[in-house]
Amino acid sequence: LRVVGTAGSGKTQLALAEYSAAIAAGRRPLYVCFNRPLADHLAHIAPEGGMACTFHHLCERVLAAHGERPDYAKPDAFDALIARAGELEVPDDLRFDSIIVDEGQDFSADWAQQLWRHADDDARRIWLEDPMQNLYARPPIELPGWVTLRAHSNFRSPRPVVRMLQALLPAAEHIEAASPFEADEVELLAYDAAHPLTTRVKEAIRLCFAAGFHAQDVAIISWRGREQSELLRHDRLGANALRSFTGQYDLLGQPEYSGGEVLIESVYRFKGQSAPAVILAEIDFETLDERTLRKLFVGATRAMMKLVLVASERAAAQLRDKLAAHP
């Protein structure tokens, strides 16, 4: 079964239900995705009896079964890891009778073919994807003969967020507002030389607190990756200590976070997750093109109840003009 569903349509809930049902039926499921935080999240909430991991971790397990380890010091380490795993025989303990692919838009066709080597002959296979969340410009995967289900309803994001996206996206990208929450309208704060980024983000945090959200309800999502983000270099903003991924993992393989209450992540790491109040910050672009819209779509749809956008003056001006043209 292939499910092409918009953000908030319940794809990961379906994945968890399939995973749990497989275990209840005495089957052994594999949940696999590209994003490490999403894999960690599902592994944390899923029942024991299966395996939830990223595709790269699955490849690591194949190498380990043959007494090998990837050399991450090489510049092409991840490509080499995948290529080597594809050359080795898949051990019996890494074969499954249910395979669930989440965020399939992040996979390449070669990865998909390599993944099917881990499926038993009669394995159930479920592929979940949202083309609008394709941040890595992967070409579409061909799955000939698969039944396809399309889901256009967003149950996660409040109606004002969906209305904003409906105004920005082309008509072909149809999404429906299915959340019961009308909530506040999306707020847009522009930063410039007179109003620095950090000042605007602190203002956005105050707006969330004034709306009744607590620190643990708020997630600051940076438009930029970890290496390019100015915000991710901070350990606090005003009176608010930030909770961020340190880049390290503990002995059990769980990610380690700095102390703090307000979570801050990049849009790439937070993809597939959500928070009651989201501050999508460091938004900056020259043109509101397809790639930019996808990134905005991913960040905005993380919000469950409130969304604040913190954008550069040039980006904010384009967003205002576009939204004004579609009242």
N, C-alpha and C positions, 0 to 999 in steps of 0.2 A: 504494500500500500504506500502510495506517495501522497503526502499531504502538503499542499502549497497554501500556507496560511499566513495572514498578516500578523504583525506583532500583537500580542495580547489575545490571540484567538484560542489559545489553550494547547499549543503544540507540545510544550514541555510537560504539561499536565497529562496529555495523552501518552507521552513517553513514559512517565512515571507509572501510569495505570497499566500500560502494557508490560513494563518491567515487573511490577508487583504481581500481575496476573500470571506471568510466566513462572515466577517462583512458586506461587500458590499451586500451580498445575504440575510442579515437579520438574519444570524446565529450567535451563540455565541461560539467562539473558546477558547480552552485552549492550551497554549504552555507550555510544562514542560520539564525540563532538570535537570541534577544533579548539574551543575556548577553554582554557584551564580552570578559571573560576566557575564556569558553568558545570564542568565535569565534577569539580570538588563539591559544588552545591548539591547536585543530584546524588552523589555518593553519600553525602551526609544525611539526606532525607529518605533514601531508598532502603528497603529491607535488605537484610543480608541474604546472600545466595547467588549473586550475580557479580558482574564487574562493570564499573562505570569509570571511564577514563577518556583522555584525548587520543586522537589517532596516533600522535607521536609517542605517547606513553605505551600504547599497544605495540608499536614497533620496538620500543625499548624492551618490552617483555619478551618479544620473540628473540631478540639478540641475547638477552640474559639467559634464556632457556638453552642456548647453544654456547654459553660461557663467554659471550662477547659483550663489550661495552662500547657505546658510541664515543667518539672523540669530539667533544664540544669545543675544543680549542681551534678546530679547523673552521675556516670561513663558511664552508658549505656543509656544516655538520648535520643540519636537519635533512637536507636532500640526500646526503650520504646515508643517514640513518634509515630513511624510507627505502632507498634503493637496496641496502643490505638486507633489511627485513624481508623484502620481496624475493630475495635469492634463497632464503633459508626455508626449511620445512616448518610449517606451523605445527607446534606441539599439540597433543591432544587436549591439554588443559587450557588451551587458548582457542578451542573450537566451541561454538555456542549453537543452541537451537532456537534462539531469538536474537536478532540483531536490530538495534534501534539507532538510527543515525539522526542526531538533532543538529539544527543549523546546517543542513546539507549544502546550502549555498556557499559555504566556506570550503567545500571539498573540490578536488579536481577529479576528472574522470579516471585517471590512473590510481588515485587513492581509493576510489570506490571499487575498482576491480581488485585491488590488493586486499581490501577489507572483506570482500566476499569469500576469500580463502579461509576466513575464520568461521564461516557458516557451515553447519552440518547440511546434509543433502536435503532434509525436509524442514530447514529452518524458516521461521517466520521472519520477514524482513520489512521494516517500516522506515521510510525516508521522510523526514520532516524538514521543510525549508521555507524561507521567505526571501524572494529575490530582492526586495527592497532593503534587506539587511546585508546585502553583499558588499562589504567594505573592501574586499581584496581583488575586485574585478575578475573573479573567476567566471569562465564561460559556463553556460547551463549544462547540467549533466543529462545525458540521454539514458532513460530507463525504459526501453521498449517492452511493451506487454504489461507494464504495471498499471494497476487501477489508480486513478488520480482523483483526489478529493480536494476541492478548493474552499477555503474559509476566509471570508472577507470581514468578519465582525471582530472588532477590538473590544474585549470585555475588561481590559486592564486600565486603559487610560481614560481619564475623565473626558466628558464630552467637549469642553473647550479645547483640549489638546487635539482631539480628532478633527474638530472644525478647522483649527489652524492648519493642520496637515492637508485636509481636503482642499484648502485654498491654495496651498503651495504645490501640491503634486499634480502631475498631468492626469487628465480624466481617465486614462487607461488604468491607473493605479487606484482602483476603487476600494475604499475602506468604509466600514460602517461603524458608527458609535453605538456600542452595546452596553457600556458601563452605566449603572444607575446614578452615578455621581455627576451632577451638573458642575459643582465646584467653582473655584475662582477662574476668571479669565487668565490666560497666559500673560505673564508680565515680561517686558523686554527692557533691559537696562543696557545702555551703551557706555563703553569705556573709551577714554581718549586721554590726551596729555593732562587735561584739567581734571579728569575723573579717572584715576588709575584703576587698573583691573582689580587689584586687591580691595580697593575701597568699594567698588561695585559688588564684588562677591560678598563682602561683609554686609552690605546693604541687603543683598539677596537672602542671606542667612537671617537677618532681622525680619524680613518679610515672612519667611517661613515660620519663625518663632511667633510673630504677631498673629499668624493664622491658626496658632494652637498646636503646631508640631513641636516635638521635642528633638533634642540633638540626634538621638539614635534613629529618628525617622527621616533625617535629611541625608541626601547623598549629593556631593559635588562631583559632577562628571566633566572632566576636561575634554575639550574638542581635540586636543593634541595628544600624542603618545607620551609615554613616560620620559623619554629623552628630551623632547622639545617643550614640555609643559613648564611654564613659570610657576603655576600654582602648586604643582606636585613637588616643588623644591621647598615648600613651606611646611613646618610642623604645627603651625597654628595661624589663625587669622583672627586678630583681635583677642577676645576672651575665649575663643573656641579652639581647643586642641583638636588637631586633625588625626584621623585614623587612616593610615595608608599602608599599602603592601610594601614590605621592606625589600622584596626581591629574594628572600630566603624562605626555606621550608624546614619544618621541624623533623624530628626523627621518624615521625609517622607519615611524613610527606605532606603535611598540612601547611598552607601558606601562613607566614608570620606577618602580623600587622603591628604598627607602632601604636603606642598608647594614644588615646583620644576618643572622642565620642562622635564627631562628625566625619563620616566616611568620605574619602576623596579617591577617585579612580579615574582612569582614562576611559574614553568611550569604547575603546577596543576591549579592555578587560571587563567592562561592566555589561557588555552585550549579552543578552539572554537573562539578565537579572532585572530587578526593579526595586523601587523604594517609594514610600508614601509621598515624599516631597523631593523633587529633583531640581538641582541648579545646574543647568547645562552651560558651562562657562568656557571662556577663551575661544568663542566662536569667531572665526575670521576667515573670510574668503573674498576673492576678487569677483567671481561670477557665481550666481545661484544655478549651477549646472546640475546634471544628473548625479554625479558623484557626491556633490555637496548636499543635495537633497537626501540622498541615502543616509549620509552621516547624520544629518539633522533628524531624519526619521528615526534612526536607531536611538539617538540620545533622548529625543522628546518622548518616545514611547516607553521609556523606563519609568516614567512618572505614573503613580497610581492615583494621586489626588491633587497634587499641585506641581506646577512647572514654572520656573523662572529662567529666562534666557539672558545670558550676559555676553554681549557681542561687541566687537569693534564697531566704531562709528560707521565705517563703510559697509560692513555686513548688516548692521542694524538698519541702515537706510534702505538697503535692498529688500530686507524682510518687511519693513513698514510699507514700502511701495507695493510690493506684491500682495500683502494682506489688504491694503486699502482698495486694490482693484477687485477684490472678491469679498465684499462685506458680508 
